[in-house]
Amino acid sequence: ENVKFDEKAFDYLSRVGSEKSLRYALQLIAPARLCAQTCGRELIEMEDVEKCTTLFMDRSESLKKAEETQQRLAAKKA
C-alpha cells in the first residue's frame, strides 16, 4: 500500500497483529494513514495507530460486546 510508518508505530502494529490477528492489524493501516494525513503527515506515527485501535474493535472484542448487549436486553425483558 506504499505506506510509511515510524518505527514505534510499526512495532506496535506488529504486536497488535500477533496478539489479536494479522487481519485486524492490516485493517488498521488505512484508517491510521487517514489519521496521519488529517494531521498533515504522510508518516504514520504511534498515536495514529493507537487512536485506530480505540476506534475499531477486533473480532473477539466485537463478539464480546454483542454478547454483553444481548444479555442486557434479555435481562430487561425478564
N, C-alpha and C positions, 0 to 999 in steps of 0.2 A: 504493500500500500504506500510505499515511499514515505513512511512516517518516521520522524526523528524524535528520539527520547533522550532525556538526560539520564545519566547512569542510575541515579536513585529511583527514578520513575520506572525504568526498565527492570531493575531488580525487584521493585515492589510488584509490578505486573507479573513477573515470573513467579513470585511467591503466591500471588493470588491464583495463578494457573495451577500451581502444584497443590495448594490447599483446598481450592474449590473445584475448578475444572478449567481445562485449557479453552474450551469453547466459551465459557464466561469471560475469561481473560481476553480472548480475541474480540469478543463483542464489546469490550470496554474501549478498544482502541479508537473507534470512530467518535464516540462522544468525548473522549479525552482530547482528541485532536480539535474538536469544536470548542471545547473549554479553553484550550491554549489559544486558538485563533481569536476568540472573543476578547482575549487579553492582549491581542496584538503580537502573539508569538507563533512561530512555526514549530518550535521545540516543545515537546510535551514534558512537563515537569511533574514532580511528585504530587503536588497539590491538585493537578488536573486529574490524575488517576484516582487519588483518594476521594475527590469530590464525586466522581462517577461511581465508585463503589458504594457511596452512601445513597446515591440516587437510584441505582439499579440493583435489583436483587438477583442472586443466582438461583438456580432451580430449587435447591433444597430450602433456601430461605423463603422462596415464593410458596412452596408447598406447605411449609410450617405455618406461614401467615394465613393461608387459605383454611387449613385445619382449625386454627385458633378461631377464625371468624365463624366457621361452621359450628363449632362448639358453643360460641357465644350466642349465635342465633337459635340453636337448639335449646339452650338454657332459657332464653327469653320466651320461647313458645311453651315451655313446660310450666 
